[in-house]
Amino acid sequence: MSDFQPKISRRKFAVGAAVAAAGVLLPGAEVDAQSSSTAQQPSSSTRLSPDAQAEVDAKVKEIFRKYGKRLSDEQKADIRKVMGETQSGLEKMRAYALENSDQPAAVLKFTEGEKSNARTQ
C-alpha cells in the first residue's frame, strides 16, 4: 500500500474553515497539544484586540485540529496569516451598526425597455 495522502480540495477546506469558525462559538472545544504549541503571535502589520486575537487563535486551532496532520508548515503559516488578516475586516463589519430595516446602498434593476433596446441595436 502507498502512503499517499489525498490533497484537500478548496471546497472541503472552505467547509472546514466555516465549521471551525462556527466551532468557536461552542464551549469546551478540544484542542490537541500540537496546535496549542504553534499558536500565532500577532504580526506587526495587524494589531488586533485581545478578543479578536483570541478568536483568530481559536479558529486556527480548530482548523489545525481537523486538518493539522495533512498540512505542511508553510500551509499552516499561510492559514495563520490569512485568518489574522481577515479578522480586522470582520471587526470593522461587526462595529458597523445595521438594522434589519436598513435598505441596501444600491439596487440592481432590469427593465423590459433596456432589454429590448439592446436586442434591436
ZIURWO-V442052 format. One record per residue. SS is DSSP state (2 for helix, 1 for strand, 0 for the rest). Layout:
((SS) (SS))
//
This chain:
((0) (0) (0) (0) (0) (0) (0) (0) (0) (2) (2) (2) (2) (2) (2) (2) (2) (2) (2) (2) (2) (2) (2) (0) (0) (0) (0) (0) (0) (0) (0) (0) (2) (2) (2) (2) (2) (0) (0) (0) (0) (0) (0) (0) (0) (0) (0) (0) (0) (2) (2) (2) (2) (2) (2) (2) (2) (2) (2) (2) (2) (2) (2) (2) (2) (2) (2) (2) (2) (2) (0) (0) (2) (2) (2) (2) (2) (2) (2) (2) (2) (2) (2) (2) (2) (2) (2) (2) (2) (2) (2) (2) (2) (2) (2) (0) (0) (0) (0) (0) (0) (0) (0) (0) (0) (0) (0) (0) (0) (0) (0) (2) (2) (2) (2) (2) (2) (2) (2) (2) (0))
//
